[in-house]
Amino acid sequence: MSIYLHDISLDEAQARLEQALRERGLFECLGSEPIPLDEAAAGRVLAEPVWAKISSPNYHASAMDGFALQASATAGAQPNQPVILKCGGLGDQPPQTVYVDTGDPVPGWADAVIPIENVEALDEREEPAADPRRPAAIRLRAAVTPWSNIRALGEDIVASQLVLPAGHTLRPVDLGAIGACGHTQVQVTRKPYVAILPTGSELVPLGQAAKPGDIIEYNSLMLAGQVNEWGGQATRFPIIPDDFDEICAQVRRAASEHDLILLNAGASAGSEDFSSRVVESLGELLVHGVAVRPGHPVILGMIERASDAAGGRTAFAPIIGVPGYPVSAALTAEIFVEPLIARWLGRPPRDPIRVQAALTRKATSPAGDDDYVRMAAGYVGDRLLAAPLARGSGMITSLVRADGITIIPRGSQGLPAGAPVEVRLYRSPNDLKRTIFAIGSHDMTLDLMAQFLAQRNRRLASANVGSMGGLIALQRGEAHLAGSHLLDPETGSYNLKFIRETLPGVAVKVVSLVGRQQGLLVAKGNPKRIQRLEDLSRPDVRFINRQRGAGTRVLLDYHLTLLSIAPQAIQGYNQEEFTHLAVAAAVASGRADCGLGIAAAAQALELDFIPLFNENYELIIPSRFYEDALLRPLLDLLTEAQFQRAVASLPGYEVSHMGALVAEVS
């Protein structure tokens, strides 16, 4: 039996949804409504064009504080042959000039304004006037041209002209223009009402303590934020347990009051995945399974409901079964929900800025799916690089860290390192130019550094690939710096041997970051009574290791050799994680009894820590970047007392040499 109704391409899935919407009259705007012209109108989409009711300005207005006059009266005025104009008229004759403030109507007999600073204000005796704004006469030493310093009627807007077209998303400046041409309200497209229904008996609401087996429900928060940002109006329903009849009842309720239903989770084929059955029972199932990753088990359908002509509602509502994994949920919304909201609002779908970048490492991809790969991006020298981030559908932080998305089309099994890729940006291109790429060994201080640098107009993008991986990234020109703590067993020194072997001919500066303790991370209370490295070979101890090339792995192997302990004697030696926190999480979850890591990781997850070794963690910085303005805030930060205190407050860290230049290697 097939797990999915059909496993179809994204293009076909979108075409099916479009056809269903067209057949039911749901492919255009959902209606319009008048709203007051106030600050809340910003971000709404015009349903009708805005035509000017009045001109702006609606009279000839002075553009300066000065004196209105006839330009012809100033003819011949020169520094040595000034012209004097009287401010008072004689009988029925108008004055030769009159004072006006900025914005005042210009008298009908005048055709120019001369700024007050360009005249000499005189009294009746042709002496300097006491009040330059109320003189008896003015002396001019230069002629003016007609219509100088006058905002003519309709200079900005002429009555009856088009001010803004339908489909335009209103900005604050647009509100000013609409008000200037005489309107007090605007006709905008109605916001789509979107219901978000989280399902799953394992879900618990925000703020409730999560026990093992519980999952905090935050997908609806994320989806609602996306809907509202895109111009819709989201309603988050309470969590619905895995009960077919209850889910059906809540979907019917949502369909009676909303234009679109997002049914979150239950889209796969497990025993408690009811979403496809719910859609089939209440309407028409159009699609179940789209060849995209993440987001494979997407459901598209139509729900029947009673029409509500008075409320402007239709007899049908589309429903999207959104996968439960958060990354899949967010990308499903980007792919299917945003274009639908855009169409209903009468605006074009959002088109992100696209840039070309070089892939920093090989990216594998399932051949049958369009693969949406999260990327960190930034400039290293003149090259724009894109580094693939963690691929797990449950890793919401990978989207938080992502600078953009690269789509590897189906039919491809991936791309090699160095391949050109198009990145659809989530951030401004200017953000990429202030990004510092740090690739190498994981350390808790890098998170602190990122926070401090954010206050100094820099972004720190770090990738945890191990110390050796960081040196290789520098050799390839893919990072500004690498964190490393590679121990040379022969000399007891750190990093220099490996720099010379991995970076021949590359001039680098080695800068001290921290001294830190490495030790065994064990469960609270140390139930296995693990005390030393020799205990790792006990048959009742499960170990979690770091990946090959990690400085911690090198340190472990060095000491195992000294103790004559074979790796195969350690249960879990080949089980690998890429960060100290991941090792700590494995111990905290019970997946392992212990792992080698830093004290700060133990504290973060409330584990016990058994100190074993002290080591140096250093920053390896190519000399060409060391003096670059991009890295200057980072290097300055290393000598700042506030940052040093913040690092020293973490357990197991020593900062007395932070920022010191350890060596120069060329």
Secondary structure, 3 states (H helix, E strand, C coil): CCCCCCCECHHHHHHHHHHHHHHCCCCCCCCEEEEECCHHHCCCEECCCEECCCCECCCCEECCCEEEECHHHHCCCECCECEEEECCCCCCCCCCEEEECCCCECCCCCCEEEEHHHCEEECCCCCECCCCCCCCEEEECCCCCCCCCEECCCCCECCCCEEECCCCECCHHHHHHHHHCCCCEEEEECCCEEEEEEECCCEECCCCCCCCCCEECCHHHHHHHHHHHCCCEEEECCCECCCHHHHHHHHHHHHHHCCEEEEECCCCCCCCCCHHHHHHHHEEEEEECECEECCCCCEEEEEECCCECCCCECCEEEEEEECCCHHHHHHHHHHHHHHHHHHHHCCCCCCCCEEEEEECCCEECCCCCEEEEEEEEEEECCEEEEEECCCCCCCHHHHHHCCEEEEECCCCCEECCCCEEEEEECCCHHHHHCEEEEEECCCCHHHHHHHHHHCCCCEEEEEECCHHHHHHHHHCCCCCEEEECCECCCCCCECHHHHHHHCCCCCEEEEEEEEEEEEEEECCCCCCCCCCHHHHHCCCCCEEEECCCCHHHHHHHHHHHHCCCCHHHCCCCCCEECCHHHHHHHHHCCCCCEEEEEHHHHHHCCCEEEEEEEEEEEEEEEHHHHCCCCCHHHHHHCCCHHHHHHHHCCCCEECCCCCCEEEEEC
